């Protein structure tokens, strides 16, 4: 009966935390079950979207109104917005556009705004008209240059301009996200604990946790995001210095490796169709799972 219950729970939901960014771009409640050789751990990951910093001081005066309208339409001022087409961040830069603008991490608050402002200025200079520039931002400059502004592009530009007027004198705050992750572990030993996963302006993330098994253990990791696909991990677990590296190809693949003098952990996640397959290895043994 116990094996059947474990199998059923894994079939419902099983998620190995390969990288917080996978959760930040999809802020909803997750139920996680990690199965080890002699234990399974049940967790609930509960997101809290919160208001962080005001946007106005970060914008160029000549672009302030337009940029507020653009971000409202593109992301509703959510720092970790991620579209089905792969557009990222506050200003929804596509990966190819971000590379051309030398924006390594479009989820970084400052890089996203700077890149979008430079891009919009370039488009305005090219087309000589704000409506055309906004349409080109939305559907691509090559398409606008060859075919003119489409009905959809014009509708997008009008939405941005309408939002710009509406938000002109409003103090808008950026929205960010944190997760609280309480859990219990059942098997050869019983454990209980909680973790905090916090995004700091898209520049770096913070993970911290307390675990009570036979004694109290803890960890604190800081994760500087070098780019949207690469991040460092620096911190401590029970005062043992830990280093690591995380690579992700959002939203389909992620892998991370942690190493300290007494421990290591390698975990990965792969999305095939609409199913995530996960696996990991550490001194505790192997773990596997899937999530729909």
Backbone torsions as a table, in degrees:
resi	resn	phi	psi	omega
1	UNK	NA	-41.9	-179.3
2	UNK	-64.2	-43.2	178.8
3	UNK	-64.5	-38.3	178.3
4	UNK	-64.2	-40.9	178.7
5	UNK	-63.5	-44.7	179.6
6	UNK	-61.7	-44.9	179.5
7	UNK	-61.5	-41.6	179.5
8	UNK	-63.7	-43.7	-179.3
9	UNK	-63.9	-39.7	178.4
10	UNK	-65.0	-39.0	178.4
11	UNK	-62.8	-31.6	178.8
12	UNK	-75.3	-51.5	-177.4
13	UNK	-162.3	130.3	174.5
14	UNK	-151.3	122.6	-173.0
15	UNK	-141.2	121.6	175.4
16	UNK	-94.7	129.0	-175.8
17	UNK	-73.6	91.5	-180.0
18	UNK	-81.7	-30.9	-177.3
19	UNK	-168.8	131.2	-178.4
20	UNK	-58.9	-26.9	-175.7
21	UNK	-60.2	-30.5	177.7
22	UNK	-62.3	-31.2	178.5
23	UNK	-84.4	-35.9	-178.2
24	UNK	-62.8	-34.9	-178.6
25	UNK	-80.5	-6.4	-179.1
26	UNK	-139.4	69.1	-171.4
27	UNK	-75.0	85.4	175.1
28	UNK	-142.6	166.3	-178.5
29	UNK	-68.2	130.6	175.8
30	UNK	-117.7	143.0	170.6
31	UNK	-109.4	126.6	-172.6
32	UNK	-122.0	137.5	172.0
33	UNK	-130.2	120.4	176.7
34	UNK	-106.5	122.9	-178.5
35	UNK	-104.0	120.9	176.6
36	UNK	-106.9	-175.0	179.2
37	UNK	-63.0	-38.1	-173.0
38	UNK	-130.4	16.2	-177.3
39	UNK	-161.8	149.9	166.1
40	UNK	-125.7	146.9	-176.1
41	UNK	-119.1	124.4	179.3
42	UNK	-102.3	126.8	-177.3
43	UNK	-131.4	153.0	169.2
44	UNK	-121.2	124.8	177.9
45	UNK	-104.1	109.4	-175.3
46	UNK	-108.4	117.7	-179.2
47	UNK	-85.3	152.3	172.3
48	UNK	-133.8	109.7	176.3
49	UNK	-84.4	125.6	-174.8
50	UNK	-130.5	159.0	176.8
51	UNK	-86.6	132.9	-175.5
52	UNK	-112.5	-88.1	-172.0
53	UNK	-112.4	152.4	176.6
54	UNK	-71.7	144.7	-174.6
55	UNK	-85.0	-31.6	-171.7
56	UNK	-54.9	-45.9	-178.2
57	UNK	-64.8	-15.2	-177.0
58	UNK	-91.7	-5.5	-174.3
59	UNK	-104.6	146.2	174.6
60	UNK	-65.5	136.8	-177.6
61	UNK	-53.7	-38.5	-177.4
62	UNK	-76.5	-12.2	-179.1
63	UNK	-116.3	1.3	-169.4
64	UNK	-58.2	-52.0	-176.1
65	UNK	-63.9	-47.4	-177.9
66	UNK	-63.6	-42.5	-178.7
67	UNK	-65.8	-37.5	177.1
68	UNK	-63.9	-40.7	177.0
69	UNK	-65.7	-41.5	-179.9
70	UNK	-62.7	-46.9	-178.6
71	UNK	-68.4	-33.0	176.9
72	UNK	-62.5	-44.8	-179.1
73	UNK	-71.9	-42.4	-173.6
74	UNK	-74.0	-42.6	-169.8
75	UNK	-137.5	-1.5	-173.1
76	UNK	54.7	31.2	177.1
77	UNK	66.3	22.2	176.4
78	UNK	-90.5	121.8	-171.4
79	UNK	-61.4	-34.7	-174.6
80	UNK	-107.2	30.1	177.0
81	UNK	-59.6	139.1	-179.0
82	UNK	-144.4	121.1	-175.0
83	UNK	-93.8	167.8	178.3
84	UNK	-65.3	-24.7	179.0
85	UNK	-86.6	-4.4	177.8
86	UNK	99.8	2.5	176.9
87	UNK	-67.1	142.9	-169.2
88	UNK	-129.4	144.9	167.1
89	UNK	82.7	-173.4	-178.4
90	UNK	-53.9	-42.1	-174.1
91	UNK	-102.8	6.6	173.8
92	UNK	51.8	53.7	176.1
93	UNK	-76.8	133.4	172.9
94	UNK	-73.5	151.9	-178.5
95	UNK	-53.8	-42.0	-179.2
96	UNK	-66.5	-39.3	178.1
97	UNK	-67.4	-42.0	178.9
98	UNK	-59.8	-41.3	179.2
99	UNK	-63.6	-42.3	179.2
100	UNK	-63.3	-30.8	-179.3
101	UNK	-90.6	2.1	-176.9
102	UNK	59.4	35.2	174.2
103	UNK	-95.6	101.1	-176.2
104	UNK	-69.5	-37.8	-176.8
105	UNK	-129.6	97.2	-179.7
106	UNK	-66.4	-11.7	176.0
107	UNK	-83.6	-12.7	175.6
108	UNK	-71.3	123.1	-175.3
109	UNK	-51.9	-49.7	-173.6
110	UNK	-73.1	-41.0	-179.8
111	UNK	-67.5	-39.3	179.8
112	UNK	-62.0	-47.1	-179.3
113	UNK	-66.3	-46.2	-179.1
114	UNK	-61.0	-44.9	-179.4
115	UNK	-63.1	-43.4	-178.8
116	UNK	-67.1	-38.8	179.4
117	UNK	-65.5	-42.2	178.2
118	UNK	-65.9	-39.4	-179.4
119	UNK	-66.3	-43.4	-179.8
120	UNK	-65.7	-39.0	176.3
121	UNK	-61.9	-42.7	178.2
122	UNK	-61.8	-41.4	-179.9
123	UNK	-69.1	-38.5	176.7
124	UNK	-63.5	-42.0	178.9
125	UNK	-65.3	-34.2	-178.1
126	UNK	-73.8	-44.5	-173.1
127	UNK	-100.2	-14.7	175.9
128	UNK	67.8	18.1	-176.1
129	UNK	-155.3	130.1	-176.6
130	UNK	-64.6	-39.8	-180.0
131	UNK	-62.7	-42.9	177.0
132	UNK	-65.1	-39.7	179.6
133	UNK	-63.1	-42.7	178.7
134	UNK	-66.5	-40.4	176.8
135	UNK	-62.2	-40.0	178.5
136	UNK	-67.9	-34.2	175.4
137	UNK	-60.5	-37.7	-175.3
138	UNK	-81.4	-47.6	-172.2
139	UNK	-111.6	2.0	176.4
140	UNK	101.5	133.1	-177.1
141	UNK	-64.8	-33.6	-179.2
142	UNK	-65.1	-40.3	-179.4
143	UNK	-66.2	-43.4	179.5
144	UNK	-66.5	-39.8	-179.7
145	UNK	-64.6	-35.5	-175.6
146	UNK	-90.5	-31.8	-173.0
147	UNK	-119.7	-7.2	-174.7
148	UNK	83.1	-178.9	-177.9
149	UNK	-79.5	125.5	177.9
150	UNK	-77.4	170.1	177.2
151	UNK	-61.6	-40.5	179.4
152	UNK	-67.1	-40.6	177.9
153	UNK	-64.3	-40.2	177.8
154	UNK	-65.9	-39.1	178.4
155	UNK	-63.7	-40.9	177.9
156	UNK	-62.5	-47.0	-179.6
157	UNK	-60.3	-40.9	178.9
158	UNK	-66.3	-36.4	176.6
159	UNK	-63.3	-44.8	179.1
160	UNK	-62.0	-45.0	-179.2
161	UNK	-65.7	-37.3	177.6
162	UNK	-65.8	-41.9	177.6
163	UNK	-66.7	-35.0	177.9
164	UNK	-60.7	-43.7	178.8
165	UNK	-67.8	-40.2	-178.5
166	UNK	-66.0	-36.9	-174.4
167	UNK	-96.0	2.1	-172.9
168	UNK	-49.0	-47.6	-175.3
169	UNK	-107.9	14.8	179.8
170	UNK	-96.7	143.1	176.5
171	UNK	-90.1	102.8	-174.5
172	UNK	-96.6	137.9	178.5
173	UNK	-108.4	143.3	175.1
174	UNK	-71.1	142.3	176.5
175	UNK	-101.5	130.3	178.3
176	UNK	-127.4	-177.2	-173.1
177	UNK	-142.1	148.0	169.4
178	UNK	-135.0	156.4	177.7
179	UNK	-121.2	140.6	167.6
180	UNK	-109.1	131.3	-174.5
181	UNK	-127.8	84.4	172.3
182	UNK	-77.7	149.9	-178.9
183	UNK	-153.5	161.3	169.9
184	UNK	-131.9	147.2	176.6
185	UNK	-120.3	133.5	-177.1
186	UNK	-128.8	137.1	179.3
187	UNK	163.2	-132.3	176.4
188	UNK	-62.5	-29.0	175.5
189	UNK	-133.9	158.1	178.3
190	UNK	-105.9	133.5	179.3
191	UNK	-135.5	155.3	176.4
192	UNK	-146.2	146.4	-178.9
193	UNK	-174.9	-174.8	177.8
194	UNK	-151.7	153.8	178.3
195	UNK	-132.2	151.0	175.1
196	UNK	-118.6	131.3	179.1
197	UNK	-125.8	114.6	-169.7
198	UNK	-127.1	130.7	172.2
199	UNK	-91.2	136.2	178.1
200	UNK	-116.8	88.8	175.4
201	UNK	59.2	19.1	-179.0
202	UNK	75.3	-2.3	-179.3
203	UNK	-80.0	-46.8	174.6
204	UNK	-150.5	162.5	177.8
205	UNK	-116.6	154.3	178.4
206	UNK	-123.5	130.9	172.8
207	UNK	-119.5	135.6	176.4
208	UNK	-145.2	146.4	-177.9
209	UNK	-155.1	153.6	173.4
210	UNK	-124.1	135.7	178.8
211	UNK	-130.8	134.8	178.3
212	UNK	-120.1	104.5	175.1
213	UNK	-113.4	-99.2	171.8
214	UNK	-85.7	-24.8	176.9
215	UNK	-147.4	179.2	-179.3
216	UNK	-90.3	128.9	173.3
217	UNK	-125.7	162.1	-175.5
218	UNK	-150.9	163.3	172.4
219	UNK	-152.2	154.0	172.8
220	UNK	-141.1	121.8	177.9
221	UNK	-121.4	138.7	168.7
222	UNK	-110.4	134.5	-174.9
223	UNK	-120.9	87.0	174.1
224	UNK	-66.1	130.4	-179.4
225	UNK	-94.1	102.7	179.7
226	UNK	-67.6	-40.3	178.3
227	UNK	-151.6	-177.9	177.0
228	UNK	-69.6	-15.5	-178.1
229	UNK	-111.4	-11.8	-173.9
230	UNK	-135.0	133.3	178.1
231	UNK	-141.7	149.2	174.3
232	UNK	-94.5	159.6	176.4
233	UNK	-131.9	122.4	-178.9
234	UNK	-134.2	130.6	179.3
235	UNK	175.5	-155.2	-179.5
236	UNK	-145.2	148.1	171.6
237	UNK	-129.0	113.6	-175.9
238	UNK	53.1	43.8	177.9
239	UNK	67.8	13.8	175.9
240	UNK	-100.2	116.8	-175.9
241	UNK	-60.0	133.6	-174.6
242	UNK	-128.5	136.7	174.5
243	UNK	-124.5	152.4	178.6
244	UNK	-163.4	174.5	-179.2
245	UNK	-141.5	138.5	178.3
246	UNK	-125.5	133.8	175.0
247	UNK	-124.0	136.3	177.6
248	UNK	-140.9	147.5	171.2
249	UNK	-121.3	88.9	-172.8
250	UNK	-64.9	140.1	-4.8
251	UNK	-102.0	22.2	-166.4
252	UNK	-102.9	-19.4	-173.5
253	UNK	-152.7	141.1	175.1
254	UNK	-152.2	144.0	176.2
255	UNK	-144.9	141.9	175.6
256	UNK	-142.0	152.9	179.3
257	UNK	-133.2	129.2	176.9
258	UNK	-117.6	140.5	-178.3
259	UNK	-142.6	131.9	172.5
260	UNK	-136.3	179.9	-177.8
261	UNK	-68.0	-23.2	-176.5
262	UNK	-117.6	-0.1	-170.6
263	UNK	-156.5	163.5	170.2
264	UNK	-151.0	160.6	176.5
265	UNK	-154.3	126.9	176.5
266	UNK	-121.9	125.2	179.1
267	UNK	-137.9	153.3	-178.9
268	UNK	-148.3	161.1	180.0
269	UNK	-144.3	135.7	-179.0
270	UNK	-133.8	130.3	178.4
271	UNK	-102.8	121.9	176.3
272	UNK	-121.6	120.0	-170.1
273	UNK	56.0	-117.9	-179.6
274	UNK	-111.0	18.9	-176.7
275	UNK	-118.0	133.2	174.2
276	UNK	-95.3	128.1	172.4
277	UNK	-106.7	131.0	-175.2
278	UNK	-128.3	153.2	178.6
279	UNK	-156.7	154.9	177.8
280	UNK	-159.9	160.3	177.4
281	UNK	-143.9	140.2	176.6
282	UNK	-154.3	178.2	176.0
283	UNK	-57.4	-20.1	175.8
284	UNK	-72.7	-17.4	-179.6
285	UNK	121.4	-166.1	179.8
286	UNK	-86.1	157.1	172.2
287	UNK	-146.4	146.8	-176.4
288	UNK	-139.7	162.5	175.5
289	UNK	-179.5	171.1	174.0
290	UNK	-139.3	157.7	174.5
291	UNK	-144.3	139.8	178.7
292	UNK	-104.7	NA	NA
